[in-house]
Each structure stands twice: as structure tokens, then as C-alpha cells.
Amino acid sequence: MPDDVQDKVIRILADQAMLEPEDIEMNQAPADLGIDSLGLVEAIFSIEETFDVSVPFNANEPEKSEFDISTVAAIVDAVRDLVRQQKA
């Protein structure tokens, strides 16, 4: 079964990193992909728009945010949780 959330998040991150989606690995951090803090904020906005969710992310203090941005897999899982909560 295709994972629509994962595919869309990877596409968003790939766009920000100017990479092909197939070049993204789940264990990579955004910094590993060449995504800086501004790019990360833009990716968060794109995730919010794509999934119609509000991401609890503080760009000024990302380490204190409830939204885990440590790896691609963590971002995918966090978006899945937000989408699940929205449908509940």
C-alpha cells in the first residue's frame, strides 16, 4: 500500500533541498540534505498547506518544538500524527 504522507513529505523536502525524491533517505537530518533554517521553515509551511494542518514548530527554538525535525522519518511520523489528529 503506498504511503501518501511519506511520499508527499519526501517530495516537499526534496524540493527544498533541490534533490530528487529518490535521493532522500529516511535517516537523514534536514541539514544532511542541505536544508538550512529558512528552508526548513519553508518546508513546514508547505507541509501545513499540503496536509491542511497546523505544525507546532517554533523556528526560533526548534529544539523546544513539539514537532520532531531530527530526521526525515521523524518528520514523516510527526505529519502522520497531525493528519490523524485532524481526522479525529
ROPAKE-339569 format. One record per residue (C-alpha): x, y, z. Coordinates in steps of 0.1 Angstrom, whole numbers, plus 5000, padded with zeros to 4 digits. Example, Ala and Ser with C-alpha at 12.3 -4.5 7.8 and 13.67 -1.06 7.14 Angstrom:
<atoms>
- 5123|4955|5078
- 5137|4989|5071
</atoms>
This chain:
<atoms>
- 5000|5000|5000
- 5015|5034|4990
- 5023|5058|5018
- 5009|5091|5006
- 5020|5111|5036
- 5056|5098|5033
- 5057|5104|4995
- 5044|5140|4999
- 5068|5149|5028
- 5097|5135|5009
- 5087|5155|4978
- 5085|5187|4999
- 5119|5181|5015
- 5134|5171|4981
- 5121|5204|4966
- 5137|5224|4994
- 5170|5205|4991
- 5169|5207|4953
- 5173|5169|4951
- 5153|5141|4936
- 5129|5123|4960
- 5148|5091|4954
- 5179|5107|4968
- 5163|5113|5002
- 5169|5087|5029
- 5147|5083|5059
- 5176|5085|5084
- 5189|5118|5071
- 5185|5151|5090
- 5173|5181|5071
- 5209|5196|5075
- 5223|5164|5058
- 5201|5173|5028
- 5214|5209|5027
- 5182|5224|5041
- 5190|5254|5063
- 5167|5270|5089
- 5149|5292|5063
- 5144|5262|5040
- 5131|5242|5070
- 5106|5269|5077
- 5095|5270|5041
- 5092|5232|5042
- 5070|5235|5073
- 5047|5260|5055
- 5045|5237|5026
- 5036|5207|5048
- 5009|5228|5065
- 4994|5238|5031
- 4997|5203|5016
- 4981|5185|5045
- 4959|5213|5059
- 4974|5210|5093
- 4990|5234|5118
- 5025|5223|5127
- 5036|5231|5162
- 5070|5244|5153
- 5090|5273|5167
- 5115|5284|5142
- 5133|5305|5168
- 5138|5275|5191
- 5133|5243|5170
- 5148|5221|5198
- 5119|5232|5220
- 5092|5224|5194
- 5068|5195|5198
- 5074|5188|5161
- 5104|5164|5157
- 5126|5175|5128
- 5156|5153|5137
- 5153|5131|5106
- 5131|5126|5076
- 5115|5096|5093
- 5107|5117|5124
- 5091|5144|5102
- 5070|5119|5083
- 5058|5103|5116
- 5050|5138|5131
- 5030|5147|5100
- 5011|5114|5101
- 5002|5121|5137
- 4990|5156|5128
- 4969|5142|5099
- 4955|5115|5123
- 4946|5141|5149
- 4929|5163|5123
- 4907|5135|5112
- 4897|5125|5148
</atoms>
